[in-house]
Amino acid sequence: MARETRRQRRAARATGGDGAPTSRRSRAAQARPSQQPVKQQTGRKADHQRGQFVRESYAELKKVDWPSRRQTFQGVVVVIIACTIVGLYLWGLDQVIRPVVDKVLL
């Protein structure tokens, strides 16, 4: 898209499309989330929201398809085998490269 086309579109958005400027705050005047005051809720409303959050979390956890004991065991075995293979590969690479490093760099 050409630069001039982008400028025209930007100008049209700034005026609201009808030629009248809209009341938009400048980028520097916009409040950022970190600069906005934090509202501390106390009392029943905060307790209600906390309780609702816990109820919704519990409902979501009930929807999770948890792995069976067998699936968990298989996953653990796969991870142990993969770690062993990678460890042996890195150990072997270290054994091959160590003499080169000792003779060339040290």
C-alpha positions in Angstrom: 0.0 0.0 0.0 1.4 3.4 -0.9 2.3 5.8 1.8 -0.1 8.5 0.5 -3.0 6.0 0.6 -2.2 5.1 4.2 -2.1 8.8 5.1 -5.5 9.4 3.5 -7.0 6.5 5.4 -5.5 7.6 8.6 -6.8 11.1 8.1 -10.3 9.8 7.2 -10.3 7.7 10.4 -9.2 10.7 12.5 -12.0 12.8 11.2 -14.6 10.1 11.6 -15.1 9.9 7.8 -17.4 13.0 7.7 -14.8 15.7 7.8 -15.4 16.6 11.5 -12.5 15.8 13.8 -13.2 13.3 16.5 -12.2 13.8 20.1 -9.3 11.4 20.3 -6.6 11.7 23.0 -3.1 12.0 21.7 -0.9 8.9 22.2 1.0 10.6 25.0 -2.2 11.5 26.8 -3.6 8.0 26.7 -3.5 6.2 30.1 -1.5 3.0 29.9 -2.6 0.0 32.0 0.4 0.2 34.3 -0.4 3.9 35.0 -4.1 3.4 35.7 -5.0 3.2 39.4 -5.8 -0.2 40.7 -9.2 -0.6 42.3 -9.1 -2.6 45.5 -12.3 -4.4 46.0 -13.3 -5.2 49.6 -16.3 -6.8 51.2 -18.9 -9.0 49.7 -18.3 -8.2 46.0 -14.6 -9.3 46.2 -15.6 -12.4 48.0 -18.3 -13.2 45.5 -15.9 -12.7 42.6 -13.2 -14.9 44.3 -15.8 -17.6 44.9 -17.1 -17.4 41.3 -13.5 -17.7 40.0 -13.0 -20.8 42.2 -16.3 -22.4 41.0 -15.4 -21.7 37.3 -11.9 -23.1 37.8 -13.3 -26.2 39.3 -15.8 -26.6 36.5 -13.0 -26.3 33.9 -10.9 -28.9 35.7 -13.8 -31.3 35.6 -13.8 -30.9 31.8 -10.1 -31.9 31.4 -9.4 -35.3 30.0 -6.9 -36.6 32.5 -4.5 -39.3 31.4 -4.9 -42.8 32.9 -2.2 -44.4 35.0 -1.0 -46.4 32.0 -0.8 -43.3 29.8 1.1 -41.5 32.5 3.6 -44.4 32.9 4.1 -44.6 29.1 4.8 -40.8 29.0 7.3 -41.1 31.8 9.1 -44.0 30.0 9.3 -42.0 26.7 10.8 -39.0 28.5 13.4 -41.1 30.3 14.4 -42.9 27.1 14.6 -39.5 25.2 16.7 -38.0 28.0 19.0 -41.0 27.9 19.5 -40.9 24.2 20.2 -37.1 24.2 22.6 -37.5 27.2 24.5 -40.3 25.5 24.8 -38.3 22.3 26.1 -35.2 24.1 28.5 -37.4 26.2 29.8 -39.0 23.0 30.2 -35.6 21.3 32.1 -34.3 24.3 34.4 -37.3 24.2 35.2 -36.7 20.5 35.7 -33.0 20.8 37.6 -33.0 24.1 41.0 -34.1 22.6 40.7 -31.5 19.9 40.0 -28.7 22.4 42.9 -29.9 24.6 45.4 -29.9 21.8 44.3 -26.9 19.8 43.1 -24.4 22.4 45.1 -25.4 25.5 
